[in-house]
């Protein structure tokens, strides 16, 4: 039996304007004290291991959170 996997990349826009869903430091625009750290913040699907890039994004998000 085959399996299909889905990696949703690039589903959240990150910028400093009102149309963006995320601020550049991964903070959600509409919800206070809420950060997004996953594949959805990346513009393109990576050519290598998607898990490694998501882990790197999560580590960077943790740095942003502890810096505040």
BAKE-996444 format. One record per residue (C-alpha): residue number from 0; x, y, z. Coordinates in nm, 4 decimals. Layout:
N
@k NUM x X y Y z Z
...
This chain:
68
@k 0 x 0.0000 y 0.0000 z 0.0000
@k 1 x 0.1431 y 0.3371 z -0.1013
@k 2 x 0.1391 y 0.6469 z 0.1099
@k 3 x 0.1112 y 1.0085 z 0.0083
@k 4 x 0.2638 y 1.2837 z 0.2163
@k 5 x 0.1991 y 1.6555 z 0.2083
@k 6 x 0.4446 y 1.9271 z 0.3029
@k 7 x 0.2607 y 2.2629 z 0.3054
@k 8 x 0.5311 y 2.5177 z 0.2311
@k 9 x 0.4768 y 2.8858 z 0.1610
@k 10 x 0.1199 y 2.9128 z 0.2906
@k 11 x 0.1831 y 3.2144 z 0.5182
@k 12 x 0.3038 y 3.5488 z 0.3887
@k 13 x 0.5791 y 3.7104 z 0.5951
@k 14 x 0.6320 y 4.0887 z 0.5579
@k 15 x 0.5873 y 4.4245 z 0.7295
@k 16 x 0.2549 y 4.5194 z 0.5703
@k 17 x -0.1133 y 4.4712 z 0.6520
@k 18 x -0.1620 y 4.1841 z 0.4017
@k 19 x 0.1022 y 3.9682 z 0.5676
@k 20 x 0.0041 y 3.7024 z 0.8205
@k 21 x 0.3475 y 3.6939 z 0.9866
@k 22 x 0.5918 y 3.9560 z 1.1046
@k 23 x 0.9580 y 3.8943 z 1.0095
@k 24 x 1.0340 y 3.7420 z 1.3519
@k 25 x 0.7666 y 3.4718 z 1.2984
@k 26 x 0.5019 y 3.6471 z 1.5105
@k 27 x 0.1404 y 3.6146 z 1.3977
@k 28 x -0.0093 y 3.9528 z 1.3077
@k 29 x -0.3629 y 3.8873 z 1.4341
@k 30 x -0.2880 y 3.6985 z 1.7581
@k 31 x -0.0784 y 3.8445 z 2.0377
@k 32 x 0.2110 y 3.6336 z 2.1729
@k 33 x 0.1673 y 3.3651 z 1.9058
@k 34 x 0.4466 y 3.2488 z 1.6734
@k 35 x 0.4415 y 3.0182 z 1.3743
@k 36 x 0.7396 y 2.7895 z 1.3208
@k 37 x 0.7051 y 2.5324 z 1.0477
@k 38 x 0.7270 y 2.4725 z 0.6767
@k 39 x 0.4471 y 2.7171 z 0.6018
@k 40 x 0.6784 y 3.0150 z 0.6616
@k 41 x 0.9216 y 2.9064 z 0.3867
@k 42 x 0.8719 y 3.0309 z 0.0341
@k 43 x 0.9725 y 2.7133 z -0.1466
@k 44 x 0.9968 y 2.3430 z -0.0756
@k 45 x 1.3570 y 2.2575 z 0.0014
@k 46 x 1.5428 y 2.0153 z -0.2233
@k 47 x 1.6785 y 1.8120 z 0.0683
@k 48 x 1.5265 y 1.6957 z 0.3924
@k 49 x 1.2150 y 1.9005 z 0.4765
@k 50 x 1.2337 y 1.7935 z 0.8407
@k 51 x 1.5780 y 1.9515 z 0.8857
@k 52 x 1.4629 y 2.2893 z 0.7547
@k 53 x 1.1551 y 2.2866 z 0.9785
@k 54 x 1.3707 y 2.2039 z 1.2821
@k 55 x 1.6026 y 2.4947 z 1.1953
@k 56 x 1.3032 y 2.7283 z 1.1687
@k 57 x 1.1721 y 2.6083 z 1.5055
@k 58 x 1.5104 y 2.6677 z 1.6699
@k 59 x 1.5213 y 3.0209 z 1.5275
@k 60 x 1.1667 y 3.0831 z 1.6504
@k 61 x 1.2715 y 2.9729 z 1.9991
@k 62 x 1.5589 y 3.2238 z 1.9871
@k 63 x 1.3152 y 3.5017 z 1.8918
@k 64 x 1.0826 y 3.4008 z 2.1765
@k 65 x 1.3530 y 3.3922 z 2.4446
@k 66 x 1.4995 y 3.7238 z 2.3251
@k 67 x 1.1795 y 3.9106 z 2.4156
